[in-house]
């Protein structure tokens, strides 16, 4: 299992939107479809593809505030016409995820 929270104004706002998934791939599909499909609703192309979503597993952190013990950055390599990898050499963080956490179930 993996839990994901998008970046929002504060931790409580972000955690209110947290969702659990079976796999990283399920999480990526959710981010692409549910979080960003609204661009298509207004006639714009998707700002990124599923393949642009990456998880930084090299910098895992224990977040005692919410009990996520292996918190990882969820990032995108591009957004619209801006290619973060080309311009900055690093993807842009859009949220956090973890696999070692206390489940809400």
N, C-alpha and C positions, 0 to 999 in steps of 0.2 A: 504494500500500500504506500501511496505517496499523498501528501497534503500540499496544497498550493494556496497562496494568498497573493493577490495583485498589489502593486504599490498604490497606496492612497495617502491621504493627508497624515494620518497617524496610525499607530499600531492597532488601536481598537477598530478603526474604520476598515483597515486591511483584514483583520481577523474575522470581522463580520461577514466578509465575502469569501472566506476560506472554503475550499471544497476538497474532498478526498477522491482518489482515483486508484484503480488497480495497478496501473503502470505509468511510466513516464510518457509513453506514447499516447495513452488515453488523456493525460493531462495536456499534452501539446495539442491534441485535436480539440479539446475544450477551449483552450486559449484562442486557437485560430477561429473556431466556429462561433463560440458563444461570446467571446470578448470583442472580436474584431469584425464580425460579419456586418455590423451596422454601417460600415463604409460602403458596402454593396447596396444597402438599402437606399442610400442617397446618390447612387450612380457612380461611385468611385471604386477603383480597383482595390483589392485587398492590400493593406499596407506591407504585408509580408506573407511568406508561405510557411507551412509547418516545418520545412527544412531549415528555415531561418531561426527557429527557436532552439536555443542551446542551454544546457544546464552546466554550471561551473561546479564540478564535483571536487575540484582541487582546493577549494577554500571553505570547507565545511566549518560552521560555527555553532556553538551551543547557545541558544537564545533562551535564557532562563525566564524571560518575561512571559513566554507562552508555552514553554516546555517542549520546544522543538530542539532536539539535541544534535542534529546534523544539518542545520539550515544551509541551503545552497541558493545561489543566485539563479534566477530564470531570466535569460536575456534573449534579445533578438539581434541578428547580425545586420539587419537593415530595417528601415521603416520608411515606406514610400520610396522616394528617390534618394534618400540619404543612406548611403552604404557606410555603416559604422566601422566595418573592418577596414575598408579602403581609406576612410578619412582619419580614423583614430587608432586603428589597430586592435580594437577591442569591441565586443558587443555591448549594447545598452541594456541595463537591467530594467525589467518590467514587473518583477515580483520575486517571491521567495518560495522555496519548497523544502520538504523534509521527508525522510522515510523513517526516522526514529523519533516518534512523538507519541503523546498520550492521545489515543483516539477518543472522539466525542461520543462514540457509541456505547 
